[in-house]
Amino acid sequence: MKRATFVLICATALLLAVTVVTHAQQIPLPILIRITKAEDERRWDNDLRDLLAHRNAAIRKRAALAAGRIGNEDSLPALGKLIHDDTDPDVRAMAAFAIGEVESINAAHLLVEIVKANRERGELRARALEAIGKIAAALPAEQQARQTDLGTVVREALEVEAAQPANQQNQLTTLLGLTAALRCRATTAGPTIAKFLSSPDGRVRSDAANVLARLRLKDGNDLLRKLAYEDPDPNVRANAARVLGITEDKASFDVILGRATSDPDSRVRVSSIRALASLKDARAVEPLLKRSSIEQNELLEIATTLGRLLPQKYDQPAITWLQKANETLKHTAPEVEIALVRIAPANYLSELRRSTNITDWHAAAAIANGLGEIGGWPDALKSQSDLPASAEALLRKLLAQTNIEYAIPDVLRALAAFKPKDLTQVLIAHLERPDVIVRGTAADLLGDLPPSDEITRALIAAWPRVEKDPLNDAALSILDSLAKQKTAAANEPIKMAMGFPDYLVRRRAATLLKANGAGDFFKQAGIVQTRNTTADYRRALSRIGRKVYAIVTTTKGSFTIELLPSEAPLTVDNFVKLAQRNYYRGITIHRVVPNFVIQDGDPRGDGNGGPGYQIRCEINQTPYDRAVLGMALSGKDTGGSQWFVTHAPQPHLDGGYTVFGRVTAGMNVVDSIVRGDVVKSISIR
C-alpha cells in the first residue's frame, strides 16, 4: 500500500507538471511551430488566416499576434473580424494590438470606434489606444491632419480616464493612452496629460512627465517643480527635471541644481545635469566643477553641460577640468572633445596640431566629433576666423590615415559639416573602401547632397560588391541615396535589387520604388529565406514554461537575466546560441546612456557590428520597465547580437523593440557600468 501510494503521488505530481507546461503553451507544438515559422518567414497566407478561426482561443490569440508581427495589410479584415465577433476578451485585445503593429491607417476607424464607444475600460480599449498611437506615428508628413485627428481621440480618452476617482482609473489604459498621445504628437493635450502628475501611482506620474518632456510641453511645470524636489519615486524626480529643463523653466534653477548635486539617485542627478544645460545659466558651472568622486557617466554629462553653458568663454577652470577628464579617458570621449571645442576652439586646435599620429580609432572618432562642431558654426562666424580651415585640414589628415578604419564614418560626417567643394569626390572615393560601414556612410552622405548624374553613376558602380558584404548597411544606404536622385536612371538599379538575397534589401527597394511612383513591387519581395529549421523551432519553443537564466559577468561584476522564451522564443534562442559559443566574451560595452540603457553585443565596438545575419522582431506586450532586456535594432527585423538593458521605464520603446528578458539580480551592477567596460562571459542556466 505504501509503494502504491508513493507511485500515485509521483504520477499525480508528474501530471501536474505536464499540465503546467501545457497550460503555459495552450497550443499543440506542431501548430505553434507552424505559427512561428510563418512569423519567421514574414508569410501571411491562408494557413495563418485559418488559425484565426480555430476553436482554441489560445491559438486564435497567438495567430493574431503573428499577423501583427508579419505586418501584411491583407490581414486587417481577419483581425477586424476577431475584434467584432470573437467571444474571448484576450483574443480581441490581441487583435487590437496586432493591428497597431501593422501600422495601417486603413484600420484606424475600427480602433476609434472601440475607444469612442466607452462601453468598457478594459484591455481591449487600452490596446486600441496603443494601436492608434502606433498608426499615427507611422503616418507620412502629408497626412498630419489625420495624425491630429487621432491625437484628439487619444486626448478625449485620457480625459475620460482622468475624470474617474483615482482608485478607479485603469492603469493600463492610462499608461498606453499617455504613450499614444506621445506618438500622435498631441501637443494640445498638455493640460490633460498634466492631470496625471497628481496620480497616486508613481509609474503614471513618471510616464506623464515623460510625455510632457518629449512633447516639450510646460502645462504641468508648477507641480513638476515640487515633484522634482520631493517625489519619493526617483523616476518621477528625473522626468520632472527633464521637463523643466527642456521647457527652459528658469524658475526651477535652484531646484534642479540641488538635484544635480545632491540627489541620492544617479538617474535624477543625470537628468538634472542635462536640464541645467538647457537652462543656460552659468551659475551652475562652479557647483558642477566642485563635485567630487564623480563616476564616469556623470562626468560625461557634466562635460556636455559645461560646453553648452560656456560657448567660446575660454573659462580656465572649466578647461582645466575637461583636460584632466580627457587625460583620464585617454581622449576617447566625444563629449569631452566637443565641450573643449565649444569653450575654447582656438586652444583645442592648437593642442591638436601638436599631436602626433593618432593610433586609437576611438580617439580619432572622438576628435572628429569635436572638429565637426566647428563645421556646424553659422557661415557668418566661420568667415571671421581661420579656425574652420584649420579644423578641416585636421580632418583631412585623419582621413589619410590607414589605421583608424572604424573612425572614418565619424570623420566623413564631420568633414561634410564644412561643405567643402570637393566633398562629392571625397565621398565617391570612399565608396571603394573595404569596410562596409565606411561605404554605407559615404553613400548616406552622397544622398544628402543635391542630386546629380555623377552621384547616380557612382552609386550604381558601388552596388556590385554589396552582395559579398557581411552586413547589409552599404546596400541599404546605396538604395536610399539612389531613391533620392528621383530619376528613371536611378530607379532601374533599385528594381534590380528586387532579386537581392537579403529580404530586408528587397523590402527596402520595394518601399522606395513605390514612394518614387515607379510601381508596386511588394509581391516580388517575397518571404524571408530563414536560416531556421524545424529542429531550431522545436528547440526554441521547448523552453516555453521553463526557467532560463543568463549570468552576465562584466568587469564591474555580474548580473542575472531571466530570459522570456514564452514572449520571444527565437530571439531567446539566438541569444542562447551566441552565448554558448562564447560570442560575447571580451566584447566591449560600446554604449551607455545614463538613465536610459547600457548596450552590448557589437564585436566591432562602434555600434555597427553584428553576427553577419538578421533575426526577425518578436514584438510582444511586455513593457519596457526598469531592468528590461531588449534587442537593439537599426530598423524593423534588423536584430542580431546587440542587446540593451534599461535603467528606467522607457514606454516609447514599447511595441517597437523585442523584449526578451529582465534583470532579476545585480541591477546595481548594471547601474555602475560605463562605456568601455567589458563583458567577460555570458553563461546560460
N, C-alpha and C positions, 0 to 999 in steps of 0.2 A: 504493500500500500504506500509506503514511504517513497519507494522508487517511482511508482506510478504518479504520485502527487508531484514529485520533482520534475518528471517528464512533462506533466501537464502544465506546470508553472513555466518551464522553459519554452514549451510550444506557444503558450499564451504570450510570453514576452517577445518571442520571435514574430508572432503575428502582429503584435502592436508595433514593433519596429518596422515591419514591412508596410503597415498601414500609414505610419508617419511619413515614410518616403513617398508612398503612393499619393498621399494627400498633398505632399509638397509639390508633386508634379501634376496630379489630377488628370494627366494626359498620357495615354499609352506611348511608349517610347517610339515606335515606328511613326506615329503621327507627329510627334514632337520633332523627330528628325526631318520629316517632310517640310514642316513649317520652317525650321532653322535653315535648311538647305535653300528654300525659296528666298528667305531673307538674305542669305549669304550671296546668292546669285543676283539679287535685286530683280526677282522674277515675279510678276503679278500675272496669274493665269487662272483658268477655271478650277484648277486643283485647290488653290487657296480660296477662291471665291466660294466653292462648295463647302469648305470648312467653316465659313462664316454662318452657315445654316445648320451646322451639326447639332445633334440633340444634346451634346455635352456642353454646358455653359463654359467650362474651363477651356475647352477647345475653341469655342467662338471668341472668347476673350483673347486668347493667345494669337489666334489668326488675325484679329483686329489689330493687335499691336504690330504684327508682321506687316500688315498692309500699310500702316503708318510709316514703319521703318523703310519699306521699299519706296514709298513716296510717289507711286504712279497715280495720276489723277483719275484713271479708269476705275479705281477702287472706291471713289467717292459715293456713287449711288448705293453700293452694297453697305458701306459704312453708315450712310444716312438711314438706310432701312433698319439697321441694327438700333440706331437711336430711337427711331419711331416705334418699332414693333417688338424689340426684344423684351422679355419679361424679367430678365436678370439685371439689376441695377449696376452691378460691376461691369457687365458686358457693355451696357450703354455708356458708362463713364469712360471705358477704354476706347470705345468707338470715337467719342469726342476728342480724347487725347490723340488718337491716330489721325484724325482729320487735321489737327493742328500740325502734326509732323509732315503731312502732305503739303501744307502751306499754300493752298489754293483759294483764291478769292471766290471761286465758284461755289464753295461750301459755306461761305460766311453767313448767308441768310439763315441757314438751319441753326447755326450756333447762336445767332442773335435772337431767334425765336425762343430758344431754350432760356436764355438769360432774361429776356424781357417778360416771359410768362410769369416769373416769380412764384411758380407753383411749389417749387422745392428749393431748399438751400443746401442740398447735399452735394455729393461728389460730382454728379453729372453737371450741375450748374458751375461748380468750381472748374472742372476740366473744360467746359465750354468757354469760360472766360480766358483760361490759359491758351486755348486754341485760337481764340480771336486775337490775342496778343501776338502769337507767332505768325498768323496770316498777315496782320497789319505790318509787322516788322519786315516781311518779305516783299511787300509791295514796292514797285518801282516808283521813282520820284514823280512821274507824271500822274500817279494815282494818289497823290497826297490827300485829296478831298475824301477818298474812301477811307484812308487811314484816320483822318479826323473824325469821320462818322463812327468808325469802330471805337475810337477813343472815347467818344461820347457815351456809347453803350457801356463801356467798362466803367466810366466815371459814375454813371447812374446806378450801376450795380453796386459799386462801393458805397454810394450814398445810402442805398437800402441797408447794407450791412452796418454802416456806421450808426444808423438810426436805432439799431437793436440795443437793448441793455448789454453792458459789457460781458456779462456771463452767458449771454445767448448768441453772441457773434460766432459765426462759423469760421474757425481759424484757417482751414484750407481755402475757403472761398476768399477770405481777406488776403491771405498771402499770395495766392495765384492771381487775384484781382490787382494787387499792387504791382506785381511784375508785369501783368498785361498792360497796365497803364504806362509803365516804362517803355514797353515795346511799341505801344501805339504812339509814343511821343506826346502823351496827353498833357501838354503844358498848361491847359486851362483847368486841370484837375488839382492844382496845388492846394486850394482850400479843403477839398475833400480828403486828399492824402494826409494833410496836416492833422486832421481829426484823429487819425490813428496813432499819433505821437503820444496821446494820453491813454493808450490801451494798457491794461494791467499785464498784458502778455509782452515780455521783453522781446521776443522774436518779431512780433508785429511792430513794436516801436522801432526796432532796428531796421526792418525792411522798409517801413515808411520813410525813415531818414535816408536810406539808401536810394530810394526812388527820387526823393527831393534833391539829393546830391547829383544824381546822374542827369536829371532834367534841369538842374540849375535853378530851382525854384526856392524863393525865400519866404513862402507863406507861413512856415512854422518857426521862423527864426527866434521869436521871443521865447517860445518854450524850449527850443533847442539849446539856447544859452544855458538854461537851467539843467537840461539833460546832460550836456557836455560836462558840467561841473559835478553833478551828484547822482546820476543814474547808476544803480547798482550793477547793471549789465555793461561790461566793457565794450561789447559790440555796439550798443546804443551810444555810449560816450564817443566811440571812434567815429561812427557815422554822423553824429551830431556835429563833431568838429569838421568833418568833411564838408557838410552843407554850409556851415558858417564861413569856411574858407573859400569855397567855390563861389558863393554869392557875395564875397568880399564884404562881410558884415564887420565893419570897423569897430562897432560897439563891443564885439566879443573878443577883442585882442587880449585883454588881461586873462580871461578865462582860458583861451586857447594856449597862451604862453604857459600858464600854470599846468595845463595838461601835458604840454610838450616836455616840460622839465621835471615834473614830479608825479605823474600818474603811475600807479604801480603796475599797470599792464602795458606791455610794449606795443600792442596793437593801437592803443589810444595815443601813446606818445608819437608813434609814427604818423598817424593820421593828423595829429595836431601840428607836427613839424611841417608837413605838407601844406596844411592850412595857413601857416604863418607865411609861406612863400606867396600864397595868393593874396594875403592882406597887404603885402608890400610895405610893411612898417619896419624900418631899420632898427627900431628899439629892440627887436628880437635878437639881433646879432650877438651882442655881448653875453646875454644869458645862455645862448646856444654854445658859444665858444668856451664858456666856463664849465660845460658839462664834463664830468669826469667818468672814467671807466665806461666809455661808450662802446657797445658792441658794433660789429661791422655794419649790420643792417641799418641801424640808426645813424651811424657815421655817414653813410652814403646819402641818406635822406637829408641830413644837416648840410652836406656839401651842396646838394641841389638847391636847397633853400638859400644858402649863402649866395650862390651865383645869381639867384633871382632878386635878392634884396640889395645887392651891391653892384649893379651893372656899371662897369668901367669906373669904379670908385677907387681902385688901386688901394684898397684898405689893407694895410700891412698886417695887422693881427689876423685877419681872415686869410691872407695869402700865406702867412707862416703856418697857420693851422692846416690849410689844404696841402701845402708842400710836405708837411710831416705825414699827413694821411697818404699822400702819393708814394712816399718812400716805404711806408708800411705795406701798402698794397702793390708795390713794385710796378707802379704806373699801368695797372691793368684795369682800372675802374673808369669807365666813361664818365660817370657822374662827377668825379673829381676833376678830370681833364676839362670838361665843359665848364665847370664852375670857375676854374682858373682862367679860362679864356674869357668868360663873361666879366670877371672882375678886373683882370689886368692883361688884356690881349697882347700888348707890346712886350711885357715881361715874359709871357708864356712863349711867344715866338722866338724871342732872344735866347731863352734857355733851350728851346728845341733845336735851334740852328746849331748849337754847340754839341748836340747829342751825336754819338757815334751811330753806326749802323744798328738798327733795331732788329733783334733776332726772335723775340717772342711775339707771335701773332696776336695774342691777347692785348699786348701793349700797343701794337700797331693799330689794332681796331679801335682801342680807346682813344689814341691820339687822333685818329681820323675823325672820330665823333667830335672831338674838341675843335679841330680845324674847320669842320663843317659848320660850326656855329658862326664863324666869320663869313662864310658864304651866304648865310641867311640874313646878314645885315641889309638894311634898306640901301638901294643904289646911291642915294644921296650921301649916306655915311661912308660907303665904300670909296666914293670918289675923293673923300677928304684925307685919305691915308694910303700908305703903301703896304699896310698890313694885309689886305686881301691878296695882293700879288705875292707876298711872301708866303702866306698860307697855301696858296695854290701851288707854288713851287715845291713846298714841302710834301704836299700830297702827290705830286708827280714823281718825287723822289721815292716815296713809298711804293708807288705803282711799279717802279723799275726793279724793286727787289723781288727775288725769286723764292725767298724762304718764308714768306708770310701769306701763302695762298688763301688761307681761311679768313684773312683780314681784308682781302681785296674787295669783297662786296661793300664793306663799310667805306673803304677808300673811294670806290666809284660813286657811291651815293653822296659822299662829301664833296667830291670834285664836281658832280652835277649841280650842286648848290651854287657854284661860282659861274655857271653857264658859259664856259669857255667856248671860243669859236670852233675849236676842233673836237668838241665833245662827241659828235656823231662818229667821227673817225676813231676816237679812242674806244668808244663802246663797241663799234663793229670789230675792232681788233680783239677785244676781249670775248667776242662770240667764238673765238677759236681756242680759248684756254681749255686745258684738260678738265678743270674742276667744274662739275655740273652746276653748282651754286653760283659760281662766278659767271658762267654763261647765262644762267637764269636771271641774275641781277642785271647784266648788260642788256638782255632782251627787255626786261621791265622798264629800264631807263630809256631805251630807244622808243618804247611805246609812249612815253611821256613827252617826247619831242613832237614838233609838227610833222604830220605825215609827209613822206617823200618816196619817190621811186627808189632812191639809194637805200633807204631803210628797208623797204619791202624786199629788194633783191638780197640784202644781207641776211634778213631773217629767213628767207627761203633757202639760202645757201647753208644756213646753220642747222636746218632741220634734219638732214640725213643722219647725223651722228646721235640724235637723241634716243634712237631705239636701243642703243647699246649702253645708255646711262643706267647706273644703279638706282637712281631716283628720277621721278618724273617732273622735277621742278623746272628744268630748262624747257621741256616740251610744253608744259602749260604756259610758261611765260612767253614763249615764242608765239603760241596761238593767240594769247591775249593781245600781244602787240601787233600781230598781223591783222586782227579784227579791228584795231584802232585805225588802220590805214584806210578803211572804208572804200576799198576799190575791188573791182572784179578780179584783178590780178592777185590781190592778197587773199581773196576768198577761196580761190582754187586750191592752194595748198592746205587750207583748213578742211576742205572737202576730202582731200587725200588722207587726212588724219582720221577719218571715219574707219579706216582699216587698221588703225594702230592697235597693238595687242593689249594695251592698258585701257580698261573700261573708263577710268576717270578722264583720260585724254579724249576718248571718243565722246563721252558725255559733254565735256567742255566744248569740244568742237561743234557739237550739235546745238548747244546753247548759244554759242557765238554766231553761228550761221543764221539761226532764227532771229537773233537780235539785229543782224545786219540785213534782214529781209532776203536772204539768199536761199530760203527754203526750209522745210521741216525735215530734219534728218534723224529725229529721235529714235525711230524704229530701227534705223541702221546701227544705232549704238548698241543694240542687243543686250545681252546679260553679262554678268561678271563671269569670267573664266576662273572660278575659285580654285585655290590650292588645296582646299579641304576635301577629304574623302569621307565616306560613310563611317569609317573607323574613327576618324577625327571627331565627327559629330557625336558618335556614341560615347567616346571618351569624355568630351566636354560636357555633355548632358548628364553623364553618370555622376557628376559632382553635385547635382541638384539635390538638396536635402542633406548634404554633408557639410561639415565644418572644414574649411580650407583656410590656412593662415600663411602669410608671407612675413618672415622676420627679416627686416631690412637693417643691416649693420653698416653704419657710417663712421666717419672719423669723429663724429660728435656723440656716438652711442647708437643704441638700437631702438627700433620701434616695431610694433606688430600691427599688421594689417589683416583684418578678416576680409577675405575675398567673397564676392557675391555671385556665385555661378548661377543662381536662380534668376538674377536680373540681367546678366551679360555673360552667358556661358562661353562664347567663342573668344571674347575679349579676355576673360579669365584664363582660358586655355592657352591663348597666345602668350600671356604674361608668365604663366607657369612654365611653358616650354622654354622661353627665353631665360628665365631664372635658373632652370635646371641645367641648362648648358652654359651657365656662368657668363651669359651675355653682359649682365650688368656689373660684373666685377671690375672695379677700378674706374668706372665711368664718373666723371666729374659732374656735380650738380651745377648745371650751367645757368639756371635762372632762379632767383629768389626775389619775389616782390613782397615785402613785409605787409602783413595784414591782408594778403591775397593768397599766394601759392608758393610752394617750392616745386621745382620741375627737374626731372632727370630722365635718363634713358637715351641720350644722344651720344653716340661714340665719337662724333666729330668734336663736340663740345661747344659748337657755335649756335645750337638750336635748330640746325637744318638737317641733322642726320637721322638715320633710321636703319631698320634691318634689311632694307632692299625690297620690301613689299608693303602693301597696304592691307589693312583689315577694315571690314565694314563697321560702321557705327551700330551700337545696340542701345539706342536711346531708351530710357526707362523712366519710371515715375519717382525714383529715389531722388530726393532733393539734395542740393549742394549745401549741406550744413558744414559746420567746422569739422575738420578731420576726415573729409571725404576724399577718396581716391578716384581720379578721373583720367580719361585717355586724352592726351594732348592731340590737337588737330591743326592742320593748315587749311581746312575746308572739309566738307562732308565726306565721310568714308576715307579719310587720309591717315587714320591711326596706324601705328606700327609698334614702336618700342617706347616712345616718350610718354611719361605719366606725370601727374601732379597731385599734390595733397593740399587742401585748402586750409588756410589759417583761421578763416572766419566764414560765416554763411555768405554764399555768392549766388543769390537767386537768379541773377541774369544768365547764369550758365545752365540752369535747369532746362532739360529738354533739348539741349544743344550739344552737349558733350556726354559721352558714355560714363556713367557711374559704375564702377566695378569693385569697390571695396571701401572700407572705412578703418581708420586707425583706432585700435582698441586699447593699446598700451604704448606709452612712450611719446605722447604728443608733446611733452616738454622738450624732447629731443628734436622733433620737427620744428618747433618754435625757435630753437637755438641754431639751426642750420643756416649757413651763409653761402653765398656764391663762391664756388671753389672748393667746398667740402667734397668728399669722395665717398661713393658707395663701395664698401669693401666686399659685400656679398648680399645676396637675397636668397634665403633658403625657404623651401615650401614644406609645410607640415599639415 
